[in-house]
Structures are given as structure tokens and as C-alpha cells.
Amino acid sequence: MKDTKELVRESVVKIFSGFKSELVKKYRTQALTISPMHYRSLQVIKQETGCTSQHVSNSLNRDKAQIARLIGELVKQGYVETRPSETDKRNRLLMLTTSGKEVMKELQSIEKSVMTQMVKGISKAELDQFVTTAKKMAENISHT
């Protein structure tokens, strides 16, 4: 018989991998050549227009080199443009292009669809309790 911690670990892994897998599957059905990490990067850039790759890296808790590669791909795909900072010429500011804004609408729609599928048959009270518990778990591991 598995203990509670093992069941929690298995559940978290299944949720994370299932969510990511469904997103990727739906991206492919829409012929989008993008990954969930690209989407997360676009979300940060959308929320903080004119941010730097360092800001994206910090926001996503990812290595700066990984984010630089992802941003380079997003620029090549025409979703992001860079401009020199007027206050610090060493920094490049990131902004969504018109195409980037359009693809964000598609990606948000896909995410909403996956979320609807994921929470189907679960009451608001159950979801509220899940959110409370998940936040505590996230806090526990973010302070180590």
C-alpha cells in the first residue's frame, strides 16, 4: 500500500505531464510549432511589455541561456520583437508583435479548453481546496 506522500507525488506528476501533453496535442492540431515553455515566455512578455530576457528568466525560474534560446525562436517565428533599451543600451526589450498577440489568443483558448477538460466533474469547493493545498505545497518547495 502506498503512503500519502507517494500518492501525492504520483498525482502531481500525472497532472503536470497530462496538462503539458494535452497542450502539446492541441497545439499540433492547430499546426502551432510552439511548446508550453514558449507559451509561458509569451505570457510573461505580454504581461510585462518591454521586459528583458532576464525578467523572463527570473519570472519562470529558468536558466538565462534557455530563455535566450526560446526568445530567439519566438523572434524567428515572428511572435516577439526586440528593441534596444533607451536607458541601458546593453538590454534588449521584448514586445509581442501583432502575430504574437494573435497566437496568444489561440494559445489562451487552447489552455482554457484543456483547463475545462481537466476540472470537469469537480466541484468549486473541491477546486478551492485544491488551490489552497497546491499553493502551500508550492510555497514549501520555493523556500528551500
C-alpha positions in Angstrom: 0.0 0.0 0.0 1.4 3.4 -1.0 1.7 6.1 1.6 0.1 9.5 1.2 3.3 11.3 0.1 3.8 8.8 -2.7 0.2 9.2 -3.8 0.6 13.0 -3.8 3.8 12.7 -5.8 2.2 10.4 -8.4 -0.8 12.8 -8.7 1.3 15.9 -9.2 3.3 14.1 -11.9 0.2 12.9 -13.6 -1.4 16.3 -13.5 1.7 18.1 -14.8 2.5 15.7 -17.5 -1.1 15.3 -18.6 -1.7 19.0 -18.8 1.5 19.5 -20.8 0.7 16.6 -23.1 -2.8 17.9 -23.8 -1.5 21.3 -24.6 1.1 20.0 -27.0 -1.5 17.7 -28.7 -3.9 20.7 -29.2 -1.0 22.9 -30.4 -0.2 20.3 -33.0 -3.9 20.1 -34.1 -3.7 23.8 -34.7 -0.4 23.5 -36.6 1.4 25.6 -33.9 5.1 24.9 -33.7 5.3 26.1 -30.1 5.9 24.4 -26.7 4.4 25.1 -23.3 7.6 26.9 -22.3 7.3 29.2 -25.4 3.7 30.0 -24.3 4.8 30.7 -20.7 7.5 33.1 -22.1 4.9 34.8 -24.3 2.7 35.2 -21.2 5.4 37.0 -19.3 6.2 39.3 -22.2 2.5 40.1 -22.7 2.1 40.9 -19.0 5.3 43.0 -18.8 5.7 44.6 -22.2 9.2 45.9 -22.7 10.7 43.5 -20.3 14.2 41.9 -20.7 15.1 38.3 -21.2 16.5 38.4 -17.6 13.0 39.3 -16.4 11.5 36.3 -18.3 14.2 34.1 -16.9 13.5 35.2 -13.3 9.7 35.0 -13.7 9.9 31.5 -15.0 12.7 30.4 -12.7 14.7 29.2 -15.7 18.3 29.4 -16.9 19.0 32.6 -18.8 20.6 30.6 -21.7 17.4 28.5 -22.1 15.3 31.6 -22.1 17.6 33.4 -24.6 17.2 30.3 -26.9 13.4 30.3 -26.5 13.2 34.0 -27.2 15.4 33.7 -30.3 13.0 31.1 -31.6 10.0 33.3 -30.8 11.7 36.2 -32.7 12.3 33.9 -35.7 8.7 32.8 -35.7 7.7 36.5 -35.7 5.9 36.4 -32.3 8.3 38.7 -30.5 10.4 41.7 -31.4 13.3 43.2 -29.6 14.3 46.8 -29.3 17.3 48.4 -27.5 16.6 49.9 -24.2 16.8 53.7 -24.1 18.1 53.7 -20.6 20.6 50.8 -20.9 21.8 50.0 -24.4 23.1 46.6 -23.3 19.5 45.5 -22.7 17.1 44.4 -25.4 13.4 45.0 -24.6 10.9 42.3 -25.6 7.4 43.0 -27.1 4.8 40.9 -28.7 4.3 41.5 -32.4 0.8 41.6 -34.0 1.4 38.0 -34.9 2.4 37.3 -31.3 -0.8 38.8 -30.0 -2.8 36.7 -32.4 -1.1 33.5 -31.4 -1.5 34.3 -27.8 -5.3 34.4 -28.3 -5.1 30.9 -29.8 -2.9 29.6 -27.1 -5.1 31.1 -24.3 -8.2 29.5 -26.0 -6.3 26.1 -26.1 -5.3 26.5 -22.4 -8.9 27.3 -21.4 -10.1 24.2 -23.3 -7.6 22.0 -21.5 -8.4 23.5 -18.1 -12.1 22.9 -18.7 -11.4 19.3 -19.6 -9.2 18.9 -16.5 -11.7 20.2 -14.0 -14.7 18.5 -15.5 -16.9 17.0 -12.7 -15.0 18.7 -9.9 -17.0 21.0 -7.6 -15.9 24.6 -6.9 -15.3 23.6 -3.3 -13.0 20.8 -4.3 -11.1 23.1 -6.7 -10.8 25.8 -4.0 -9.4 23.2 -1.6 -7.0 22.0 -4.3 -5.8 25.6 -5.0 -5.2 26.2 -1.2 -3.3 22.9 -0.9 -1.3 23.4 -4.1 -0.3 26.9 -3.1 1.0 25.6 0.3 3.0 22.9 -1.5 4.5 25.4 -3.9 5.5 27.7 -1.1 7.1 24.8 0.7 9.4 24.0 -2.2 10.1 27.5 -3.3 11.7 28.4 0.1 14.3 25.6 0.1 
